[in-house]
Amino acid sequence: MEQLSNNSRRRFLKGSTMLGLGAAFSQGMIGQAFANPQPIAIDKGQIGQDSIRPFHVNIPEAELTELRRRIRAARWPERELVGDASQGVQLNTMQKVAQYWAEEYDWRKVEAKLNALPQFITEIDGLDIHFIHVRSKHKNALPLIITHGWPGSIIEQLKIIDPLTNPTAHGGNASDAFDVVIPSLPGYGFSAKPTTTGWDIAHIVRAWTTLMKRLGYTRFVAAGGDVGAQVVDEFGVQAPPELLGIHSNMPGTVPANVARALVNHEPQPSGLSAEEQHAWDQLDFFYKKGLGYAIEMSNRPQTLYGLMDSPIGLAAWMIDHDARSEELITRAFDGKTEGLTGDDILDNITLYWLTNTAVSAARSYWDYSATAKKGFFDVKGATVPVAVSAFPDEIYTAPRSWAEKAYPKLIHYNKLPKGGHFAAWEQPTFYSEELRASFKSLRNNA
């Protein structure tokens, strides 16, 4: 017998009997609500390690009441000593977030959105992996697995599911359709928290390949940003035979001499084009002013107890990802909701809070960095067809010249007019159109 409980997150899971694969994949077969506060023991002999179990979200009201109580009880610091956000997320911003979160925000809306989608749990390498799986109604849909990052989650991808699976309702053709698989990274959201080290990027890629094969897909493509961008680059390195190609909106294209100068805070290399100079300026700022969260989570993630104890502390930590994202996020609480709304932001933060995954998600960076041979933005050596979408407000906008050198099989490159680090979340129309264009040439091989 195996305990499926993984701290308080598993209070929301109710055991379900094994379904045949046809039934498990049906969009109508979403599991019963789970709100049992006790761990549920599952007999592997009955269910099997490669089973796929339906999943349904039903957060107990007491959890939401406690969240609001903690927000209202926040102990605030003094106002920052400067007139901008150069010292961090500003007090006025966080107090607006707190007021809306405690008094107006409604978690049940996003819970309903999640439960309207087919969600499942399957065990891979001893760990329960949560995923959304939506099959298109159109024939010959291209299987696609999309990986989120930090401080993101499956919430990032909710807006792109219908445009990808139902393209005819969004300006596309039936031939543009995808079957979409969106897993929660280990230690994030409703996936289980690893109890041992070793869930690095390479391990995740092997697990995702297992997942897609378990779902019956013999050919598929992969996309991702942030940590998901590391996953797709590693997909390109491992190049499993089932993989047709990858798409990244935060690609690893930085040449070795540029990366070395950035890391060592040396002068920029000579001969950069205007596009490359802009990328250098973005990266130079990030390496000097924006890398603090990643350094802490890569080195000392267990120290972040405050993120588990204070929702305001968690929210501020997640909002302060990079300077441009912070601007895009904080303006939502000033009534400027183009791209992201206050509800979008709080849906994501609240998921982290309710699943108690702030530290387990942070620990993932420790695992990733323990075996990483290259930096986030470095060239990894992908050997498969690669598509790149360059968004202007990403941490850096990858120049075409760098992308062409980094990816010998570059099949698509496009620079978008707007959008940032959370491209699928902020600009779902652009992002969906990019995926359609990126993989069009690979469909005949599927």
Buried (B, 14 or more C-beta within 10 A) or exposed (E): EBEBBBEEBBBBBBBBEBBEEEEBBBEEBBBEEBBBEEBBEBEEEEBEEEBBBBBBBBBEEEBBEBBBEBBEEBEEEEEBEEEEBEEBBBBEBBBBBBBBBBEEBEBEEBBEBBBEBBBBBBBBBEBBBBBBBBBBEBEEBBBBBBBBBBBBBBBBBBBBBBBBBBBEEBEBEBBBBBBBBBBBBBBBBBBBBBEEEEBBBBBBBBBBBBBBBBBEBEBBBBBBBBBBBBBBBBBBBBEBEBBBBBBBBBBBBBBEEBBBBBEEEEEBEEEBEEBBEBBBEBBBBBBEEBBEBBEBBBEEBEEBEBBBEBBBBBBBBBBBBBBBBBEBBBBBBEEEEEBBEBBBBBBBBBBBBBBBBBBBBBBBBBBBBEEBEBBBBBBBBBEBBBBBBBBBBBBBBBBBBBBEEBBEEBBBBBBBEEBBBBBBBBBBEBBBBBBBBBBBBBBEEB
